[in-house]
Amino acid sequence: MESPFRRAPGYVSRVRSNRQGEELNAAATGASMTGWEFAWLDGLAMESEPSWSYPGLARPLVRRSASVLDLDTGGGELLAELAPLPPHTMAVESWARNTPAARERLGPFGVPVLTELPAGENEFDLVLSRHGRLPAPDIARLLKPGGVLLTQQVGSDDLADLNVALGAPPPHPRRWDAEVAVAALRAAGLHVTDVREEHPPVTFRDITAVVHQLRTVPWQIRDFTPQRYERALARLAAAIRSRGEFTARAHRFLVQAERPTEA
């Protein structure tokens, strides 16, 4: 995702507690990341998965497809996990930091990684999008008649409790949930066959994990810098020490849809 953390000059100079200062200073340092791998947070944060398994649902769909498109593939981690892949498999990744990692990971599978959506139509038996974009008209265009979309999305209430705790604006200005997504897909002519929505807990056990999350997912608090939120971070660090953890709710929803078979 984002670049490694760098020490912010003067970041902890005004934090009164030495222990808080050490925690917040440590939070300005982190590991290099590409794609959607968050292994650096192991032991510092724990995210509960929704009751469904997206790879478990995607795998049988891939097996019976002759052509697959993966939208916003990140570093290609999920698509590689779903191998073997059909001969006509493509991925899209427009984030410049992720594209080289995706090409390196997916190259051995013969999967080209594009930076824009394909221009054709009636091309894919299956379109996947896990935590990526959901351009309903383009998906309807790209799917073959009878083709399937499987998507897991991050909803607009994702970790909103963290924003509240830090006195930050809501994470997303517009509502994005299963109802909104289903309406867009139906408007594009797709038939929705499955809808699920949950708010699994995410537990932070150290302020380092909080800052790392906010630096690597910049849309959570769009004006976030350690300096700007120094006092709020110090208060949250004290609360984590006192309670042992801070828990926020994630927001995930899953939609499966089909393009109707044309007469």
Secondary structure, 3 states (H helix, E strand, C coil): CCCCCCCCCCCCCCCCCHHHHHHHHHCCCCCCCCCCCCHHHCCCEEECCCCCCHHHHHHHHHHCCCEEEECCCCCCHHHHHCCCCCCEEEEECCCCCCHHHHHHHHHHHCCCEECCCCCCCCCEEEEEEECCCCCHHHHHHHEEEEEEEEEEEECCCCCHHHHHHCCCCCCCCCCCCHHHHHHHHHHCCCEEEEEEEECCEEEECCHHHHHHHHHHCCCCCCCCCCCCCHHHHHHHHHHHHHHCCEEEECCEEEEEEECCCCC
